[in-house]
Amino acid sequence: MSEEASELASAPARLPATRTTTRARTLTEIRSLARSHTRTAIRVLVGIMRSDDATPAARVSAANAILDRGWGKVAQPVGNGEDQPLELVHRVERVIVHPDDAGNADAEP
């Protein structure tokens, strides 16, 4: 056995880091990194929106992105496709767990 192999074999096993902590920290770091580029991203969007060389679709998309970040997205109304208000229907169902006991209502589970 080589020296490297014997060192690896005798090294204590490392426990994996807690995934939730690592994942949360990673997401926080990614958000922080992305937010650090906010000014540049807005400048790029404004440049596309104002560019005569950009396609109309690109200009509209950039304008919408700027408005969404500055003012938030427009609330979407919920409707049933007609001019009437949406009706919510609540339904309660009884689920039979033991169908064999259906005839004996006094039986204990």
N, C-alpha and C positions, 0 to 999 in steps of 0.2 A: 504494500500500500504506500502511495506517495505521501510526502509530508502534508501537501494541501488536502488530500483526501482524509488523512487522519485528523487534521485540524477541524475540518468540516464535520466529521463524525463526532468529535468530542465537544463541539460547540453547543451550548444550550439552545434549545428550540425557542424561537421568538414567537410570542403570542401576537396574533394580528390585532391591529388597532381597532378600536370600536368603530364600526362602520357609520353609525349615526353621527358621532362626533366628527369624524373625518369628513363625511359627506356634508354636514351642516357647515363646517369650516370652509370646505371647498366651495360650496354655493355662495357663501358670504364673500369669499375672496373673488369669485367670478363676478358677482354683482358689483363689488367695489371697483374692480378693474374696468368693467364695462362703464360704470358711472364716471370714471375718471376720463373717459373719452366723449362725454356728452357734448361739450362745446364743439369739438371737431365734427362729431356726427351731425349736429344741427347745422353747422356751417356747410357741410357737404350737401345736406338735404336742401338748404336754401340755395346753394349753387346750382343744383339740379333743377329746382323749381324755377329759377330765373334764367336758366340757359335756353337760348334759342336753338341750340344744337340738339337738345334732349327731345325725345319723342313726347308727344302730348300725354301719353299714358304715364311715362316716367315723371313728368312734371306734376301731374295730378296726384300720383302716388306719393311723391315727396311732400306736396302741399298737405295732403291728408295726414301723413305721418307727423308733420310739424304741428298741425292743429290738434291731433290726438294727444300729443305729449304736452301741449300747452294748455288745452282746455278740457281734456278727457274725451272719451268716446261718447257719442250721442246715445241717449237711452233708447232702447228698442221697445216699441209698444208691443204688448201681448194681446192678440185678438183671435177671434175665431173665423176671420175672413169675411165676416158680414159686418154690418154697421151696429150690431148689437153687442153689449158688453159680454165679456168672456164669463161663462158659467163654470164654476168648479164643482165637480161631482165627487163626493166622498163615498166610498163604498166599504162597508165592513163585511168581511167574510168570516164565517166560522169554519175552521179547518178541523176535520174529523181526524183525530190522531189514532184512535183505536176503533175502527168501524165495527168490530165484533161486539163491542160494548154498547152499541147504539140502542139496542132493545132494552138494556138494563141501565136506566138513567141514575139509579141510586147506587150503582156499583162504584167502589172507590178505585182510583187508578193504581 
